[in-house]
Structure formats: C-alpha cells, structure tokens
Amino acid sequence: MGTTKTDLFTKEQNEIALMMKAIAHPARIAILQELLKINACVCGDLVNELGLAQATISQHLKELKSVGLIQGTIEGTSVCYCIDPVVWNEYRQVFTDFFMVMDNTNKCC
C-alpha cells in the first residue's frame, strides 16, 4: 500500500481528515452517542449497552481519548469516561464550517 501524501494538502484539510477518521467507525459513533445520551461519566456500562467485547470497547475508547473527544478518570479499579465538552465543541464548529461551505442554491449536474 502506498504512503499517504499529506504534505500535498493544507494543514486544515489534514486536521479535518484526522478528526473525521477519529469518529469513522460505527462502534465509536455508538460509544459517543451513549455518552451523550447518559450525559455523565460512564464506568464500565458500555459493554452491556453496546454488545461488544470489553477489549473492543477499550480499543475504541483509547482512540477517542487519544484525539481528546472523551476524558477518562480512574476511580478505584475502573476508568470512567465522558465527553470532553471543549473538544466536542471544536469538532462541532469544524464540521459545521466544513458543511456550510456549499451554497444550497448550487444546481449541480
């Protein structure tokens, strides 16, 4: 497989691509939706809610945490997770700006 030529693109294009890649898995979307629905820290309840193996959920939580979308705190033997509101709002603004660029009056093809 060839290497990605990220240097051909702007910093903004690369950042948007990385943000989208971070949430580009249905398990991560489900995790984020569950955290948003609960609107509180979750400690281990995701396995029962999502029906995925603990190892799978842990891997996806790690990915979401690495980009800052979620925060994790250690409570006893558990790690509790919640949405990081600052990063969440950054994602929301970037995606809103990205999708608002198109003029809806454009008559394509």
C-alpha positions in Angstrom: 0.0 0.0 0.0 1.3 3.5 -0.9 2.1 6.2 1.7 -0.3 9.0 2.2 1.0 12.2 0.8 -0.4 14.5 3.5 2.1 17.2 2.6 0.1 17.8 -0.6 -2.8 19.1 1.4 -3.3 22.1 3.7 -3.0 21.9 7.4 -6.8 22.4 7.7 -7.5 19.6 5.3 -5.3 17.3 7.2 -6.8 18.3 10.5 -10.4 17.7 9.3 -9.4 14.3 7.9 -7.9 13.3 11.2 -11.0 14.4 13.1 -13.2 12.5 10.7 -11.0 9.4 10.9 -11.3 9.5 14.7 -15.0 9.0 14.5 -15.2 7.0 11.3 -16.2 3.7 12.9 -19.7 2.7 13.9 -18.5 1.5 17.3 -17.0 4.9 18.1 -20.2 6.6 16.9 -22.2 4.3 19.2 -19.9 5.0 22.1 -20.2 8.7 21.6 -24.0 8.5 21.3 -24.2 6.5 24.5 -22.0 9.0 26.4 -24.1 11.9 25.0 -27.3 10.1 26.0 -26.2 9.5 29.5 -24.6 12.9 29.8 -22.4 11.7 32.7 -19.3 9.7 33.4 -19.7 6.1 32.4 -17.8 3.4 34.3 -18.0 0.0 32.5 -21.6 0.2 31.4 -20.8 0.3 27.7 -20.3 -3.5 27.3 -23.9 -4.2 28.3 -25.2 -1.2 26.2 -23.3 -1.9 23.0 -23.0 -5.7 23.0 -19.3 -5.5 22.1 -16.4 -7.2 23.8 -14.7 -5.3 26.6 -11.4 -5.4 24.6 -13.1 -3.9 21.5 -14.7 -1.1 23.5 -11.4 -0.4 25.3 -9.6 -0.1 22.0 -12.2 2.4 20.6 -12.2 4.3 23.9 -8.5 4.6 23.6 -8.8 6.0 20.1 -11.4 8.5 21.2 -9.4 9.6 24.2 -6.2 10.0 22.0 -7.9 12.7 20.0 -9.4 14.3 23.1 -13.1 13.7 22.4 -13.5 11.9 25.7 -11.9 12.2 29.1 -11.1 9.3 31.4 -10.7 9.3 35.1 -9.6 6.4 37.3 -12.0 5.6 40.1 -10.8 2.5 42.0 -10.3 -0.3 39.5 -12.5 1.4 36.9 -11.8 4.0 34.3 -14.8 6.3 33.8 -15.3 8.2 30.6 -17.3 11.2 29.5 -17.4 13.6 26.5 -14.9 16.5 26.7 -17.1 19.5 26.0 -14.3 21.7 24.8 -13.1 19.3 22.2 -16.7 18.3 21.3 -17.5 21.9 20.5 -14.3 22.2 18.5 -15.4 19.2 16.4 -18.9 20.7 16.0 -17.5 24.0 14.8 -15.1 22.5 12.3 -17.7 20.2 10.9 -20.3 23.0 10.7 -17.9 25.2 8.9 -16.9 22.4 6.5 -20.5 21.5 5.6 -21.7 25.2 5.4 -19.3 26.0 2.6 -21.7 24.7 -0.1 -24.2 27.1 -1.3 -27.5 25.2 -1.3 -28.7 27.1 -4.4 -26.0 25.4 -6.5 -27.5 23.4 -9.3 -25.1 20.6 -9.8 -25.3 18.2 -12.8 
